[in-house]
Amino acid sequence: KHYGNEINIVETLIEERYSRGNITNFTSNCTEDEIAEKYGDRVYSRIKEKTNIIEFLDKDWRLQ
C-alpha cells in the first residue's frame, strides 16, 4: 500500500531494477497467471520482459 507505511517489496524491487535496466533472477512457486493477478499487469509485463521463465515439471522432491 502506498498510502501508509506498507509497501509491496516485490513490486518496488522489480520497478527499481527495471528502471536501471538490470536483469533480476528469482524463483517462485506461482504460475504466470498467479504472478499477474497478485502484482498487476504493469509489474508482470516488466517481469516478462526482463526474465526467462523456466517451468519445472518434475514432482516436488520434498513431498517424497
C-alpha positions, 0 to 999 in steps of 0.5 A: 500500500502506498498510502501508509507505511506498507509497501509491496517489496516485490513490486518496488524491487522489480520497478527499481531494477527495471528502471536501471535496466538490470536483469533480476533472477528469482524463483517462485512457486506461482504460475504466470497467471498467479504472478499477474493477478497478485502484482498487476499487469504493469509489474508482470509485463516488466517481469516478462520482459526482463526474465526467462521463465523456466517451468519445472515439471518434475514432482516436488522432491520434498513431498517424497 
